[in-house]
């Protein structure tokens, strides 16, 4: 037979569309043509496949070989098509049988010796393969990632000859089983932070309701330590969230590590990060920091030092939980439901309000520094916290406080109340759902209007205060949002809403 069809997968964002590798052998001068919008890595597979087949003892056909990667309008990237191309050539030349090829999909890079090397994006490809009911043949070093997809049957292989023997029925490939994970992911412990009990309380509320946080204080007050320990008090990832997070990491430039399975992302880009690196982009529209922090924490240390244009790009994903990257050729949508945990100094020197009195910044300098965080962005941050400097006595003799595991128990109880009541976290309440689940009596409604007028809150800010108040009530186990919960929510916002 001079024609063979092998199934594989491309990688477009977090999606893995089907690619049909069509191989045709025709009479004529020996030639190896590869069509279907292949990039440089795919075009180089011709030499890798030729050498691998020869070194494995197969005969490379001395005919006109045409390999089409369909659909032809979908750009093809990376070396994952080496294995399906090699199998297609062997099937088209009659060196292996092709009657079972339709039951499998293949991905893998070939070494010149025929060994299989790992590929990027094994997890999103395995998820897509499982929906079609086929079995997925992967390099053994990528099989542990692919098996996380759940229902997909993953067959690991170390060499091209093992795949050929499996297709011939001579020796079956084993089925990859998921590794047994006994302990959950480890995070830094909140007990390491001395003092700052009111900040810990605010972070507990943020973790329970999915709220954004900004901490303002002098250097050395523990802002970065608190931010690094924030993921440890958040509830564990659900199965769907864990798959989304792993698929995003697997589709990025960084290879996904199975050790990161079910670990909440914690991204802390440097303040010199570019707009494309923050939101996503590049030649292949890779996910950016906001997407890699999906279902996790995006920590912006020294937030006022970030470029204004970079910070302004956070406004849309903070509201919608998604980011759209538009290019001339295509448009990609990435999830970006992260929690922003920002930290910044109160003035250029950093010591405004410090007990030492060393700050010499003028009011104009302080105001100019504060304006680096725009009003619309500040309006989207639910909890704005002043982190005071601690005395040496408080640092040495102060109690360590609760551990992250103790705090996480209360957070999970509050999250369970939210899911049972409305099916989502409080930070995602909007419209009729917000009105229905945050019903206020007349006295509390008057208090809300008076406080909103005093602090000159926008409509968006009022809604965010209501969401935080709903979370405070859930933390206390109350069904009704009372004046106490609303007052605490205003304390977290009012003191910093106009701090300068």
N, C-alpha and C positions, 0 to 999 in steps of 0.2 A: 504494500500500500504506500502511495506517494504522498499521503496527507494524514495529519494527526492533529488532534485538538486536546490541549491541556489547559486546566483552569488554574488561575492564580489571582492575586489581589494587588491592587494599587493602594496608595495611601494619600488621601486628600483631606488634610486637616485631621479630624478624629474619625472620619469615615473611611471605609475600605471597599471601594467599588470593585465589582468583578471584572477581571481581565481574561479574555480568551486568547491563549497563545496558539495561533494557527501556524503550522509548519507544512510547507509544500516543497517537494523535491521534483525538479523538472530536468529534462535533458538540456544539454548545452555546456558551455564552458564553466568549470568549477567557480562558484561565486557564492558569497554568503551575504545576503541582504537582510537588513533589519528595519522594519517600518512600523509606524504607529506612534509617532511623536516620542521617540526615546531620547533621553538626555545622554550626556557623555558617559555616565556610569553604565547605563544600559547598553550603549553601543559597544563599550569595551568588553561586554560579555561574549562577543564573538570569539575573541582570543582565549578567554578563560574556558569557554565551553569546548573549543577545539582541542586545547591541551589536555583538559580533564578527560575527554572521551578517549583520546589516544593513550594516555597514561593508565586508564582503567582497562585497556585491552579491547576496546570497541573500535570498529572501523568508521572513520569519519567519511561520509559520502562524498565522492568526487563528482558532485552534480551541482546544479544551480539551486541553492537553498534560499527560500524566502520565508522569513518569520514575520508574521503580522501580529501586533499587540492590539487587539480590539477591545474597546472602541477606539477608533483612530483619532478622535478629537480630544481624548483624555491624555494629558501629559504623563509620561511614565518616568519614574525616578528610582534610583538606588539599584543595587545589585541583586535584589530578591528574585529577579526573573531568570537567573542563571540556571537553577534547577529545572523549572518547567521548560525552558528552551532546550536543554540537553535531553530531557525525556521526550520532548516532541520530536527531536531529530532521530532518536533511537526508535521511537514508534513508527515514524514515517518511513524509515529505512528497513523496518521489519526485524530489528534486532531485539526488541521486546514486544510483547503483546499489548494491544491498546484497548481490549474489551473492558478493562476495569478502570481505565483512566477517568471515566465520567463520575466515579464515586469518590474521587479525591480532589483536593486542591493542594498546590505545592508552592513553597517559597523557600529560598535559600541561596546563599552565595557560594560559588564553587571555587575551591583552591585549584591550582594547576594539577595537583595530585588526585583530585576528585573528592577531597574532604569537604564537608559542609561547614561553613562559617556562619555566625549569628547574623540576623537581619534586624532592622529597626521596625518597630510597630507590630510586633507579633501579637500583642493583645488585641488591638482593634481589628486586626485581620481575623483572628480566631473568633471574635464575637460575630463578625459578618459571616464567616464560614458556617458557624453553628446554626444560623438562621436558614441556611440552604440545606441543612441536613447532611452535608458531606463530611468526610474525615479530612484532617489537615495534617500534612506531612511538613515538619519543620526541622531545622538543625537542632541537635540535642541541646546545644547551649541556649537556644531560644525557647525550648519546649516548656520550661518551668514558668516562663512568662505567659505563654499562650494558654496553658491549662487553667489560668486564673479566670478565663472566660466562663467556665462552669460546664455547660452542657456540650461543648464541642469536644469531639474525640481527637486528641493530639497524638500523633505518631512521631516520636523523635528518631532521627537518623544522624549518623556521624559521617557517612560516606555515600557517594553516589551508588556504589555497588550494593549497599544495603537496600536502597530504594528499589533498584532494579530486581534484586532477589525477591523483595516483597511483592512486586507486581507480577513476577513470574510464578509466585506461589511456592518458591523454594524455601524461603525463610521469612516468617512474618515479623514485622516491626512490633516492638512492645508498645503498649498504651501508656502514655505518661499519666501519672497520678499526682494530684496536688500534694505539696509538702505539708506536713502536719505542723501547724503553728500553735505552740503551747502558750506562750506569753504574748501579750499585746505590745504595741509599740511603746517605747520608753521616751519620756520627755523630761526636761529639767523640772525640778520640784519647786512649787511656789513657797514651800517652807524655807527656802534659802534666802528669801527676801525678808529683812528685818523691818518691822514697823509698816507704815503705809497701809494701815488696815482699811481706811476708807477707799483707797485706790483698788485694793483687792476686792472689796465689796462691789465696786463699779465694774471691774473686769468680770466678776462672777455674773453680774446682770447682763453684761454684753455677751458672754458665752451662752447664757441661757436663751437670749432672745435674738442672737445673730446681729447685734448692733455694731456700728462703727465707733471707734474710739480715737481721741486725740489727747495725749498727755503733754502738758506744758510745765517745765520746771528747770531749775538750774542743773548744771552738770553734776553727775555723781549722786543723784537722788534715787536711782534705781529704775529709771524708765525703760532702759533696754533690757534689764533683767526681768522686769515684769512682762514685757512684750514677748521675750523668748519663752516664758513659762505659760503664756496664754493658751497655746494649743493643748497643754496638758490638762486644763480644766474644761475643755470642750467635750461634748458627748462623742462617743465613737462613731466612725463612719458607717452608714448603712451599706448594704450590698451594692445598691445602685450607685451610691456616691463613690464607693471604693473603685468600682469599675470605671466611672467617669474620670476620676483622678488618675488612675493608672493608665487609661487610654490617652489622656492628655500628655502625661509624662513620656509615654512610649512613642508618641508622635512628634515630640520635640527633638531637638538636636541631642539632648542627653539621653543615653540609653536607660531604660527603666530597670531598676533593681528590685528583685523580688523581696528584698529586706524592707523596702518601703511600702509594702502592701498594707493597706488599712491605716497608714500613718497620715495624719492631717498635714497637708503641705504648709510649710513656713518659708515664705520667700522674703528676703530682705535685700533688695537691690541697693547698690551704691547710689549716692545722690547725683552722680555723673551719668546715670543711665539715660539712654536716648528714648525718644518717643516711640520708635519702632520696637525697641527692646521691651518697653513697658507694655504696649498694647498688642504687639505682634506685627510681623511683617517679614521683610527680606525677600530674596528671589523666589522662595517657595512658600511665602506667607506662613511662617512658623508661628505657633502660639507664643504670646508674650508673657510677662510677669503676672499680669492680671488673670490670665487663663491658667498659668501654672500654679497660681494660688487658689484655684477653684476649690470650694469646700474647705478652705483653710484660711491662713492668715497672710496678709500682705503688710509687712512691717516696713514703714518708711521712717528710718531714723534720721534725725536732723532734717525734718520734713521741709523746713523753710529754705533749705539749701538746694532743693530740687528745682529744676527749671520750671518756670511758670507754665510753659506750654505742656510739659509732661504732666504736671498736676492737674491741669484742666481736662486732660484726656480721661481722667478717672471719673468724671462726673456722670457720663452715660452708663458705664458698667456698674457704678454704685447704685444706680436706680433700676436698671433693667436686669442685671445679672448676666449679661452677655455682651460680646464685642463682635463687630462685623468688620472684616478686613476686605476692602475693595481694591481690586487691581484691574488693569485694563482687560486681562484675559478671563478673570473669574472673580468670584466673591465667596469668601469663607466666613462661616459663623462659628465662633468658639464660645463655650460657656465661660462665665467669669463671675460667679457668685462667691466673692471673697469677703472677708472681714478686714477692713482697714484698721490697723493699729498704728497710729502715727505718734511721733515723739519729736519735740522741738524745744528750743530754749526760749525764754520770754523776751530776749533782747539780743542785739548783736554780740555783746560780751558774754551773755549767758547768765549773769548774776543779778538780774533785776529781782528784788524782793529777798535776796539772800541775807541772812542775819549778819554777815560780815560787813555789809554796806559797801562792798568794793565796786559796785556798778556805777559808772560815770556816764552812761548813755543819756543823751538828751531826749526829751519827749518826741522830737521830730524823728530821731533815729529809731526809737522804739516803734513809733507809728509806721515808719517806712518798712521796718522789719516785719511788722504784723501784716502789712498789706501783701506780703508774698503769698499768703494763703487767701485766696479770693473769697468774697462773701458767698457766692453760690456753692463753692466747694465746702466751706465751713458750715453752710446750711444743711448739708447732707450728712454731717457727722453727728451722731446721736448723743454721745457722751464726750464732753469736753472737760478735762480734769486738770486741776492745778496740783502738781506734785511738789510738796514743800521739801526743803532740805532738812535732814535729820541731824540732831546734835550727836557728838561722839558718844555720849552716854546712852542715847537711844539705840545707836548701832551696836554697842557692845553688850548692853544689858537688856535690851528690848526682847520681848518674846518672839520666837521664830514664827509662831502662827500655825495655821492649819496646812496640811499637806495638799498637794494637788488632787490626790485621790479622794480626800474628804470633801473638798469643794466640788469635785466632779459628780459626786453622788447627788448633791442638792441640785446641780445644774441639770442632770438627767431627769430628776423628778419634775422640774419645771418644764423641761422639753416634752416629757410625756403628757403633761396637762395640755400643752399647746397642740400637740398632734391629735389628741383625743377630741379636743374642742373644735379645731379649725383645720387640721391636716397640714399645717405649715408653721414655720416659726413666726414670732410676732413681728420681726423686721420686714416680713413680706406681706403684711396686712395692708390692704388698700381699698378705697372705695366703700362699697356697701359692707364688705367684710369687716373693715375697721370700725364702722359705725355700729355694726351688730355686736361685735365682741368686746367693744370698749364703750358700752352704754354708761352714761353718767347721769346721776340724779341732778336735780335743779341746783342744789347748793354747790356741788362739785363743778357743775357747768359754769356757774358764775365765777367760781375761783379760777377756773381755766381761762376765762375771758379776761379777767382782771390781770392775771399774771402775764398772759400773752400780750396785753396792751402795754404793761409796764416794761417788759423785755423787748417789745417791738418785734415780735416773732412773725415770720411769714406763714402762709398756709402750710407749706411743706414742713416748716419747723414745728408748728403745732401738731401736725400728724405724727412727727417723729417723737415728740414728747409723749403723746398718747400711747405710742407703741412701747416706749420705755416704761411708762406707768403700768401698762398691761403686764410687762415682764416682771416688774417689782411685785405686783399683786400675785402673779404665779409663783414667784419665789416664796412668798408668805403663805401660799395655799388659799388665797381668797378668790372667790368667783367675781366679785365686784371691784371695780377700780374706785377706790375711795380717795379722800383728800390727802391722806398720808402718802399713798403711792404716787399720786400726782405731784405732791410737794417734793418728794425725793427725786422724781424725774426732772423737775425744774432745777433742783440743786445741782444736778450733773450738767445742766446746760446753761443756766442763767449766769453762773459765776464767770464763765468764760465766753459767753456769747458776745460780749463787748469788753474784753479784758483790757484793751489799751485805750 
